[in-house]
Amino acid sequence: MAPSRYLSASEVAERLGIDRSAISRYKMPEPDALIGKTRGWLPETIDEWNANRPGPGNRSNHPRTTKGAP
């Protein structure tokens, strides 16, 4: 049985098509593995998280406003 392959933060950024420095601004899922302070994610964890996270303008922590509302 082959060992599991975990993605580093740099590999996650590459998989998502974003700059490595941007990854720190994302609310990442809990890592699947920790080695010291190094976090690792299974590819399927990242794919599921990415498919289900809100897109731009869909953040739930900002109040919604309606155009023309007083």
BATORKOL-270052 format. One record per residue (C-alpha): residue number from 1; residue in three letters; x, y, z. Coordinates in Angstrom, 3 decimals, always signed. Layout:
<recs>
@k=NUM | r=ala | x=X | y=Y | z=Z .
...
</recs>
This chain:
<recs>
@k=1 | r=met | x=+0.000 | y=+0.000 | z=+0.000 .
@k=2 | r=ala | x=+1.437 | y=+3.381 | z=-1.044 .
@k=3 | r=pro | x=+1.658 | y=+6.134 | z=+1.568 .
@k=4 | r=ser | x=-0.861 | y=+8.975 | z=+1.350 .
@k=5 | r=arg | x=+0.269 | y=+12.076 | z=-0.523 .
@k=6 | r=tyr | x=-0.500 | y=+15.361 | z=+1.197 .
@k=7 | r=leu | x=-0.382 | y=+18.808 | z=-0.387 .
@k=8 | r=ser | x=+1.667 | y=+21.592 | z=+1.173 .
@k=9 | r=ala | x=+0.335 | y=+25.169 | z=+1.273 .
@k=10 | r=ser | x=+2.404 | y=+25.943 | z=-1.837 .
@k=11 | r=glu | x=+0.916 | y=+22.972 | z=-3.654 .
@k=12 | r=val | x=-2.593 | y=+24.002 | z=-2.568 .
@k=13 | r=ala | x=-1.984 | y=+27.497 | z=-3.992 .
@k=14 | r=glu | x=-0.770 | y=+25.966 | z=-7.244 .
@k=15 | r=arg | x=-3.795 | y=+23.646 | z=-7.401 .
@k=16 | r=leu | x=-6.143 | y=+26.617 | z=-6.877 .
@k=17 | r=gly | x=-4.269 | y=+28.795 | z=-9.362 .
@k=18 | r=ile | x=-3.430 | y=+31.503 | z=-6.831 .
@k=19 | r=asp | x=-0.201 | y=+33.088 | z=-5.652 .
@k=20 | r=arg | x=+1.461 | y=+31.342 | z=-2.716 .
@k=21 | r=ser | x=+1.366 | y=+34.559 | z=-0.652 .
@k=22 | r=ala | x=-2.440 | y=+34.749 | z=-1.070 .
@k=23 | r=ile | x=-3.072 | y=+31.413 | z=+0.637 .
@k=24 | r=ser | x=-2.636 | y=+32.986 | z=+4.093 .
@k=25 | r=arg | x=-5.730 | y=+35.133 | z=+3.449 .
@k=26 | r=tyr | x=-7.930 | y=+32.084 | z=+2.896 .
@k=27 | r=lys | x=-9.844 | y=+30.300 | z=+5.661 .
@k=28 | r=met | x=-8.421 | y=+26.888 | z=+4.931 .
@k=29 | r=pro | x=-10.011 | y=+23.632 | z=+6.078 .
@k=30 | r=glu | x=-8.420 | y=+21.793 | z=+8.956 .
@k=31 | r=pro | x=-5.305 | y=+19.989 | z=+7.721 .
@k=32 | r=asp | x=-5.446 | y=+16.233 | z=+7.244 .
@k=33 | r=ala | x=-1.912 | y=+15.877 | z=+8.597 .
@k=34 | r=leu | x=+0.542 | y=+17.821 | z=+10.724 .
@k=35 | r=ile | x=+4.276 | y=+17.220 | z=+10.727 .
@k=36 | r=gly | x=+5.733 | y=+19.618 | z=+13.236 .
@k=37 | r=lys | x=+4.243 | y=+22.947 | z=+12.179 .
@k=38 | r=thr | x=+3.812 | y=+21.868 | z=+8.557 .
@k=39 | r=arg | x=+0.206 | y=+21.358 | z=+7.478 .
@k=40 | r=gly | x=-0.843 | y=+18.906 | z=+4.791 .
@k=41 | r=trp | x=-4.115 | y=+18.361 | z=+2.964 .
@k=42 | r=leu | x=-5.338 | y=+15.473 | z=+0.890 .
@k=43 | r=pro | x=-6.137 | y=+16.580 | z=-2.663 .
@k=44 | r=glu | x=-9.771 | y=+15.540 | z=-2.205 .
@k=45 | r=thr | x=-10.057 | y=+17.698 | z=+0.942 .
@k=46 | r=ile | x=-8.937 | y=+20.767 | z=-1.019 .
@k=47 | r=asp | x=-11.124 | y=+19.958 | z=-4.021 .
@k=48 | r=glu | x=-14.240 | y=+19.552 | z=-1.837 .
@k=49 | r=trp | x=-13.464 | y=+22.703 | z=+0.168 .
@k=50 | r=asn | x=-12.860 | y=+24.721 | z=-2.996 .
@k=51 | r=ala | x=-16.076 | y=+23.470 | z=-4.638 .
@k=52 | r=asn | x=-18.155 | y=+24.445 | z=-1.590 .
@k=53 | r=arg | x=-16.634 | y=+27.731 | z=-0.465 .
@k=54 | r=pro | x=-18.519 | y=+30.960 | z=-1.171 .
@k=55 | r=gly | x=-17.438 | y=+32.913 | z=-4.214 .
@k=56 | r=pro | x=-16.718 | y=+36.642 | z=-4.399 .
@k=57 | r=gly | x=-19.596 | y=+38.691 | z=-3.021 .
@k=58 | r=asn | x=-21.063 | y=+35.716 | z=-1.168 .
@k=59 | r=arg | x=-19.333 | y=+36.121 | z=+2.176 .
@k=60 | r=ser | x=-21.769 | y=+35.550 | z=+5.013 .
@k=61 | r=asn | x=-20.066 | y=+37.857 | z=+7.527 .
@k=62 | r=his | x=-21.095 | y=+41.086 | z=+5.779 .
@k=63 | r=pro | x=-24.598 | y=+42.549 | z=+6.044 .
@k=64 | r=arg | x=-26.446 | y=+42.562 | z=+2.749 .
@k=65 | r=thr | x=-27.843 | y=+45.801 | z=+1.435 .
@k=66 | r=thr | x=-30.571 | y=+46.296 | z=-1.101 .
@k=67 | r=lys | x=-30.242 | y=+48.944 | z=-3.777 .
@k=68 | r=gly | x=-32.557 | y=+51.830 | z=-3.108 .
@k=69 | r=ala | x=-33.130 | y=+50.775 | z=+0.497 .
@k=70 | r=pro | x=-33.089 | y=+53.641 | z=+2.999 .
</recs>
